[in-house]
Amino acid sequence: MQTRAVFHSAQAAGLYTRLVRHFGHKIPVVESPEGAELQFVCGLAQLRHDADRLSIHVTSATAAELAQTCEVVESHLLRFAFREDPAPLEWHGG
C-alpha cells in the first residue's frame, strides 16, 4: 500500500530538517542526497524537498498501517508548520 502528499511552503527545507531531526531521535532515519527515509514500525515515509514544497511518500503493508504512518507524519508536520496556518494534507494513492 502506498500514498503521496505534497505540502507547499516557502519554509520547506526548514520543515524537512526539523522532521528529520525530530524523528531521528525516535526511529531509524536514513538521509541521502535525494532526501530522507523514516522507518516507522507501521511503515516507511520518504521525504523530499525543494524550494517551495515538501513531498511525502508513504508505504506500508496494510491499509491500517498506512493510515497510521500518514497520521504520525502529518500531525508532526502540521504542528511544526503552525505559523503557516496549514490545512490537512491531501493524500493520493500511488
Secondary structure, DSSP 8 states (H G I E B T S, - for coil): -EEEEEEE-TTHHHHHHHHHHHHHTTS-EEEETTEEEEEETTEEEEEEEETTEEEEEEE-SSHHHHHHHHHHHHHHHHHHTGGG-------EE-
